[in-house]
Amino acid sequence: MADQSAGDRPDEAPLPRSRGDRVSDATNWFIHGVELAAAALFALLFGIGVVDLAIQIAESVPTGEITDPNVVIGFIETGLLLLIIVEVYETVVAYIEQSDTRRIVRLVIYTGVIAMVRKVIIFRTTEYSTTEDALFAAFSYTLVILGLVALLYVERSVGPSITS
């Protein structure tokens, strides 16, 4: 006999839910709540970051620090960090909305690209104890960026044939 839901049997009472179904519903509710809390937290972090960046810029104008390239690079670094927060927020929202896996993967790739571009922009050889360490870091960043670009290329080129 096939399992029938109450919608299939209008004249009968619904079958009682098993303990496993109730536990599954409770854990799904919990996970959904945590996802919503994470999205709210990232939105809050983004808002705080934008206000902080605006304050930093406003404070650097009267002192003339706004013309210092290192200060401007710091602003760019903060701006890119804010974009990373937005991309992570978008990823969490995609999970909440139970979007297709391709959209989530694309968001993760974009987040990685932004993060690596940020690392390249703020890259300073003076932060490393040896030239070899700096070279190794630069090579690693390059390898990660090439990998992300390859993933993005594959996702975009294979994508239309998957959805067709």
C-alpha positions as CSV (number, residue, x, y, z in Angstrom):
1,M,0.0,0.0,0.0
2,A,1.4,3.4,-1.0
3,D,1.8,6.1,1.6
4,Q,-0.9,8.7,1.0
5,S,-1.0,12.2,2.4
6,A,-4.1,13.9,3.8
7,G,-4.6,15.8,0.5
8,D,-5.0,12.5,-1.3
9,R,-7.6,11.2,1.2
10,P,-10.0,14.1,1.9
11,D,-12.5,12.0,3.9
12,E,-9.9,10.7,6.3
13,A,-7.8,12.3,9.1
14,P,-4.1,13.0,8.2
15,L,-1.6,10.4,9.2
16,P,0.3,11.2,12.4
17,R,3.8,12.6,11.8
18,S,6.6,10.5,12.9
19,R,9.1,11.6,15.6
20,G,11.8,11.8,12.9
21,D,9.6,14.2,10.8
22,R,9.1,16.4,13.9
23,V,12.8,16.4,14.7
24,S,13.6,17.2,11.0
25,D,11.1,20.1,11.0
26,A,12.6,21.5,14.2
27,T,16.2,21.3,12.9
28,N,15.2,22.9,9.6
29,W,13.4,25.7,11.5
30,F,16.6,26.2,13.6
31,I,18.9,26.2,10.6
32,H,16.6,28.7,8.8
33,G,16.6,30.9,11.9
34,V,20.4,30.8,12.0
35,E,20.7,31.7,8.3
36,L,18.4,34.7,8.8
37,A,20.5,35.8,11.8
38,A,23.7,35.5,9.7
39,A,22.1,37.5,6.9
40,A,21.1,40.2,9.4
41,L,24.6,40.2,11.0
42,F,26.3,40.6,7.6
43,A,23.8,43.5,6.7
44,L,24.7,45.1,10.0
45,L,28.4,44.7,9.4
46,F,28.0,46.2,6.0
47,G,26.2,49.2,7.4
48,I,28.7,49.8,10.1
49,G,31.5,49.5,7.5
50,V,30.0,52.0,5.2
51,V,29.6,54.5,8.0
52,D,33.2,53.9,9.2
53,L,34.6,54.3,5.7
54,A,32.7,57.6,5.3
55,I,34.1,58.8,8.7
56,Q,37.6,57.8,7.7
57,I,37.3,59.7,4.4
58,A,35.8,62.8,6.1
59,E,38.6,62.8,8.7
60,S,41.3,62.6,6.0
61,V,40.1,65.5,3.9
62,P,40.9,68.4,6.3
63,T,44.3,67.0,7.2
64,G,45.3,66.5,3.6
65,E,45.8,62.8,4.1
66,I,43.3,62.1,1.3
67,T,46.1,62.8,-1.2
68,D,48.4,60.1,0.3
69,P,48.3,57.1,-2.0
70,N,48.7,54.7,1.0
71,V,45.6,56.2,2.6
72,V,43.6,55.9,-0.6
73,I,44.7,52.3,-1.0
74,G,43.4,51.8,2.6
75,F,40.0,53.2,1.5
76,I,40.0,50.9,-1.5
77,E,40.9,48.0,0.7
78,T,38.0,48.8,3.0
79,G,35.6,49.3,0.1
80,L,36.6,45.9,-1.3
81,L,36.1,44.3,2.1
82,L,32.6,45.8,2.1
83,L,31.9,44.2,-1.3
84,I,33.1,40.9,0.1
85,I,30.6,41.3,2.9
86,V,27.9,42.0,0.4
87,E,28.7,38.9,-1.6
88,V,28.7,36.8,1.5
89,Y,25.4,38.3,2.5
90,E,24.1,37.5,-1.0
91,T,25.3,33.9,-0.6
92,V,23.5,33.5,2.7
93,V,20.3,34.9,1.2
94,A,20.6,32.5,-1.7
95,Y,20.8,29.7,0.8
96,I,17.8,31.0,2.6
97,E,15.8,31.3,-0.6
98,Q,17.0,27.8,-1.6
99,S,18.3,29.2,-4.9
100,D,19.8,26.8,-7.4
101,T,23.3,25.6,-6.7
102,R,24.6,27.3,-9.8
103,R,23.7,30.8,-8.4
104,I,25.3,30.0,-5.1
105,V,28.5,28.7,-6.7
106,R,28.6,31.8,-8.9
107,L,28.3,34.0,-5.8
108,V,31.1,32.1,-4.1
109,I,33.3,32.5,-7.1
110,Y,32.6,36.3,-7.3
111,T,33.4,36.6,-3.6
112,G,36.7,34.8,-4.1
113,V,37.6,37.0,-7.1
114,I,36.9,40.2,-5.0
115,A,38.9,38.8,-2.1
116,M,41.9,38.0,-4.3
117,V,41.7,41.4,-6.1
118,R,41.7,43.0,-2.6
119,K,44.8,40.9,-1.7
120,V,46.6,42.0,-4.9
121,I,45.8,45.7,-4.4
122,I,47.1,45.7,-0.8
123,F,50.1,43.4,-1.6
124,R,53.3,44.9,-0.3
125,T,56.6,43.0,-0.5
126,T,57.8,44.8,2.7
127,E,55.3,42.8,4.7
128,Y,57.3,39.7,4.2
129,S,60.5,38.8,5.9
130,T,62.3,37.6,2.7
131,T,62.0,38.1,-1.0
132,E,61.3,34.4,-1.4
133,D,58.3,34.7,1.0
134,A,56.9,37.6,-1.0
135,L,57.5,35.8,-4.3
136,F,55.8,32.6,-2.9
137,A,52.8,34.7,-1.7
138,A,52.5,36.5,-5.1
139,F,52.7,33.1,-6.9
140,S,50.0,31.7,-4.6
141,Y,47.7,34.7,-5.2
142,T,48.2,34.3,-9.0
143,L,47.4,30.6,-8.8
144,V,44.2,31.2,-6.9
145,I,43.1,34.0,-9.2
146,L,43.7,31.9,-12.3
147,G,41.8,29.0,-10.7
148,L,38.9,31.3,-9.9
149,V,38.9,32.8,-13.4
150,A,38.9,29.2,-14.8
151,L,36.0,28.3,-12.6
152,L,34.1,31.3,-13.7
153,Y,34.9,30.6,-17.4
154,V,33.7,27.0,-17.0
155,E,30.6,28.0,-15.1
156,R,29.6,30.6,-17.8
157,S,30.5,28.4,-20.8
158,V,28.9,25.2,-19.6
159,G,26.0,27.0,-17.9
160,P,23.8,27.6,-20.9
161,S,24.1,24.0,-22.1
162,I,23.1,22.7,-18.6
163,T,19.9,24.8,-18.4
164,S,18.8,24.0,-22.0
